[in-house]
Amino acid sequence: MTTASRPAPPPIGGAMAPFRNTVFRDIWIANMLSSIGSVMQAVAAAWMMTELTSSHMLVALIQASSVIPFLVLGVFAGVIADAYDRRLVMLWAQVFMLAVSAVLSVMGYAQAITPYSLILLTLLVGLGNALNAPAWQASVRLQVDRADLPQAIALNSIAFNIARSLGPALGGIVISLWSVNMAFALNAISYVAMIVVLMRWHPAEQDRMRAPIGSAIMVGLRFCFGSSPIVRILLRGLVFGLGAAGFQGLLPVIVRQQFHGNQIGYGLVVGAFGAGSVLCALWVGAVRRRIGSENLIGLSTVLFAGSHMLLSVAHGLPIALVAAMIAGVGWIAVLTSLNVAMQLRSPDAILARCMSIYQAVVFGGMAIGAWAWGALADQVGLVATLRLSALWLAVSLLLRLVAPMPARDEGRIEPPVVIREEPV
């Protein structure tokens, strides 16, 4: 009796191959619209905070509050996404974020927002994102063939960064012509498209083992921290997140205080960051295959650190726009490379948990970094803080010696992989 050989994997399609799948295309479009609304709200919230307080730390905490839930609740969200229908998890998360954004808009029009209520409501939106993200990340495998997964991840990054290009510019226009409260209201409306698409999508049922939550979390933690390639990916993401948070966390106050700019100027700078991200996402997959993840991450980290230094010496918006575009290139190249590396080394049965652990580590680093750089800026000033964050990123390049990125086939998971769990 002979054993059939494993069939050859399907060839890798082009950068746009995932769009052949109608479900992926519909979710991609709806997600981009929702992301545009979210970026508009983030721009409006950050700018509102500069009007409510002069504290650099409180301004930076707006950035931190949107990612703190990933640190605190991310692993629990991963367990939920692995145990329940990921489509329904995403649907309820979108409805929750719509409701919170609507409350934020109503409070804004009632002139009832304080610095701390603004942070709290931003935190609640972040909670919805923390619940949504692992289910969304894991659901990509339900939308495309495995051979198209890296391209699908890159296209999702492109959608988000198109939003980062358009959202700030639209946010600046909306704030100038109307108010920050209108930006909050438009964000609430932007969730509707994703809710409609998710209600119409009915993926094939999958068997799910529902273990006690503590046991389920430990399964994910044991796998991730028992895998040397994944541990190295997590360490690289944590260190990069800590250093990179200073740019976005301090950008509103840099534009207002260093450049004496208004909300339009802030929207243009953040839009330049998004434009750099989009341009990078279009070719990052091809470059990664040619030079490898390690070299790409190293080069991109140098670019990101250089953008900090350039921004620290800038005295006008033109140089700031160049610095922001360079930062966008470095940002998406690093995070897309880490995301792809993590997904390809995570079993499907616990994929959401693995991705939630990854997001908890990376976004947790960003939350801590935003707070730390904001507090430091209150003490030593913006210019010194930007240069210190650039130094942090430069020193992080030494990690390639002690925690190198996994080689192309190191630790990669080919389905099916069985992870044993005890059902309830």
C-alpha positions, -999 to +999 in steps of 0.1 A: +000+000+000+015+033-010+011+066+007-001+094-014+023+123-015+012+157-002-001+179-030+020+208-040+009+241-024-010+264-048+012+290-064+014+324-048-009+348-066-003+385-074-007+413-049-044+417-059-052+380-059-074+380-027-098+404-044-110+375-065-129+364-034-161+384-031-163+381+007-128+394+011-134+423-012-167+433+005-151+431+040-120+450+027-141+479+014-163+481+045-133+478+068-116+507+049-147+529+053-148+521+090-111+527+094-115+561+077-141+570+103-119+557+131-089+577+120-111+608+117-123+603+153-087+597+165-076+629+148-105+648+163-100+634+198-062+642+198-069+677+186-097+682+211-073+672+239-048+698+229-076+724+234-087+709+267-052+707+283-016+717+279-003+685+294+019+665+269+012+633+289-026+637+286-023+643+249-002+612+245-026+592+266-053+596+239-030+575+217-023+551+247-060+548+256-069+533+222-043+505+226-043+498+264-073+474+259-051+452+237-027+449+266-053+442+293-080+423+274-064+411+242-058+375+253-093+371+266-106+384+232-085+358+215-101+330+236-136+344+227-127+345+190-114+309+191-144+296+210-172+314+192-183+323+157-157+349+147-182+366+124-206+372+154-177+384+176-168+410+150-204+420+145-211+427+182-178+445+185-188+468+156-222+475+172-205+483+205-181+508+189-209+524+170-228+530+202-198+544+221-189+567+191-225+580+191-223+587+228-190+606+223-207+627+195-237+635+217-216+645+247-195+667+223-225+685+210-236+690+246-202+704+255-199+678+283-165+664+274-136+667+298-101+654+294-108+624+314-142+616+299-125+619+265-098+593+276-125+570+290-146+570+258-115+565+237-106+536+260-141+521+253-137+523+216-103+507+221-121+479+240-143+473+210-112+472+187-095+448+211-125+424+209-127+428+171-091+425+161-083+389+170-115+376+153-108+398+123-072+387+120-082+350+123-111+353+099-088+362+070-081+325+066-119+320+061-119+345+032-089+335+011-068+306+001-037+300+023-014+308-006-029+343-008-027+349+030+004+371+029-012+392+001-045+394+020-026+407+051-008+433+030-040+444+014-057+448+048-027+469+057-032+490+026-069+495+035-060+507+069-033+530+056-055+544+028-076+553+058-046+569+075-041+590+043-076+601+037-089+601+073-066+628+087-072+651+057-110+645+059-108+649+097-090+683+093-116+695+068-145+684+089-131+700+121-124+732+102-158+735+085-179+720+113-165+707+145-147+677+162-182+665+172-192+661+135-161+639+131-173+618+160-207+615+144-194+605+110-173+578+127-204+563+143-220+562+108-189+545+093-195+513+112-228+507+094-212+493+062-192+467+081-222+457+102-242+451+070-215+431+053-210+409+084-248+403+087-248+391+051-217+369+054-223+333+065-190+313+065-189+275+068-195+263+104-163+252+122-160+228+151-148+247+182-136+233+215-147+255+244-123+250+273-125+269+306-112+304+299-081+300+322-072+267+305-078+282+270-055+311+278-028+288+291-029+268+259-022+299+238+005+312+262+022+278+264+023+275+226+035+310+220+061+312+247+072+276+240+080+285+204+114+301+200+105+318+166+073+333+181+091+345+212+116+363+190+088+379+170+071+391+201+102+406+215+109+424+183+073+438+183+075+449+219+107+468+215+096+485+182+062+494+197+079+511+227+101+532+205+076+540+177+048+552+201+065+585+206+059+597+171+022+592+170+016+600+207+033+634+205+024+644+169-006+666+178+013+687+203+043+688+180+022+703+152+005+728+176+035+739+196+066+734+175+051+743+141+022+766+154-001+747+131-038+742+131-061+712+126-056+712+088-018+711+093-021+682+117-044+664+093-019+668+065+010+655+086-009+624+097-021+620+061+015+620+049+022+593+074-006+573+059+005+580+023+039+566+031+023+535+046+002+529+015+031+532-008+052+508+013+024+483+016+022+480-022+057+466-025+066+454+010+058+417+002+081+416-028+109+433-010+105+410+020+108+379-002+139+394-019+159+405+011+143+387+040+123+399+071+154+406+092+170+430+066+137+446+059+129+453+095+164+466+102+162+490+072+127+501+081+137+508+118+165+530+106+140+549+084+117+553+114+144+565+137+156+589+110+121+604+107+122+612+145+155+630+140+142+649+110+110+659+129+131+671+158+149+697+137+119+707+115+105+742+119+078+740+093+052+717+078+071+708+046+099+690+064+074+676+088+055+661+059+086+644+046+094+631+080+059+617+084+060+600+050+093+583+059+079+572+092+048+557+075+071+536+053+091+523+082+060+517+103+041+495+079+072+476+067+080+465+103+044+457+115+034+439+083+065+417+084+059+409+121+022+402+114+029+378+085+056+360+105+032+355+134+003+343+113+023+317+094+036+302+127+003+299+145-020+269+143-056+276+131-072+261+162-056+288+184-049+314+158-070+341+174-053+335+207-018+337+191-027+369+173-042+384+205-010+376+224+009+393+196-013+423+196-012+425+234+026+426+233+030+450+204+001+474+213+009+471+250+044+483+241+029+512+222+006+521+251+035+521+276+056+540+252+030+567+245+027+573+283+064+572+289+074+595+260+046+619+269+057+620+306+093+625+294+083+653+271+068+672+300+102+670+317+128+675+290+108+689+260+096+676+227+129+678+208+149+659+233+122+633+236+121+627+198+158+623+198+158+598+227+131+577+210+152+577+178+182+565+200+159+537+214+151+525+179+187+527+168+198+506+198+170+481+191+189+471+159+212+450+182+183+426+187+192+409+154+222+395+172+202+380+202+167+376+188+169+373+150+137+370+130+128+334+121+143+321+088+118+316+060+107+280+069+116+281+106+086+273+128+061+276+099+028+257+105+012+237+077-024+226+084-037+205+100-020+210+134-039+196+164-037+215+197-052+194+225-077+212+247-101+199+274-137+208+265-161+222+291 
